[in-house]
Amino acid sequence: MSTQIDLSGQVAVVTGVLGRLGGIWTDALLGAGAVVVGVDRTTAIPQGFGELLARHPADRFRLLEADVTDAESLRRALEMCLAEAGSPTVLVNNAGIDQPPSATGGSWLFGDIPAEVSDAVLNVNALGVLRVCQVFGSEMARKGAGSVINIGSLYGSMAPDPRLYEHLPQDPPFLKPPAYGMSKAGVAALTRYLAALWGPQGVRVNTLSPGGVLGGQDQLFRGKFSDRVPLRRMAEATDLTGPLLFLASDMSSYVTGTELLVDGGYVCW
């Protein structure tokens, strides 16, 4: 059996495609030969994403406007996907809200976290994945094949360490919103539920949970986080693409209902 992952002929749907990790998944899937149907709340492509697309054939990417908090918009997006690209065979549930320090300019004591902050995170990160699976995943089950990859997080199984943020000049000190970990734990639970439900229809469902991914973090945070990781660094884009393609392809044909942590060993101590 060849070890080269080839997704030619596959139609991969990526939600939140223009977000922070969306480009990583899109670049990997296009590079493996898939047609990628991106779903986002806007169709205005940022410069960096446009540069990514320029490296691949233009006819293998579609961008559809839909909101994971709006089931009707997702149904319209599915209709457009079927008409323009065909039935989805890979679904990457990537859309999500993360709130790093200063993302909203505010911080709260635990008891003072506004309800709207928690509601927004749960509505997108948990219920949004449920809605997308109901629409796109049900189509895959109807066709009798496919791989659903729900993007989770290290914080779905581990609590954030407040000491990582102690150096930040915020009062009250920054707290990772508790709804974020709640939402990602819920995604892993939904994965197991759907793996059991859709297994007889030939649809595999798994969670891919990255650890800390390099981005705009300050240098002190990067150092403190890396000290907690046995591999002594944060994840880079190239660390995520192999696991994604493994789950998207027949290389993982007997893998379903599981959570693949890509965390550099963070949870082993």
ABEGO torsion letter per residue (X at the ends): XBABBBABGBBBBBBGAABAAAAAAAAAAAAAGBBBBBBBABABBBAAAAAAAAABBAAABBBBBBBAABAAAAAAAAAAAAAAAEBBABBBBABBBBBBBGAAGBBBBAAABBAAAAAAAAAAAAAAAAAAAAAAAAAAAAAGBEBBBBBBBAAAABBBBAAAAAABBBOBBBBBBAAAAAAAAAAAAAAAAAAAAAAAAGBBBBBBBBBBBBBABBAAAAAAAAAABAAGBBBBAAAAAAAAAAAABAAAAABBGBBBBBAGGAAAX
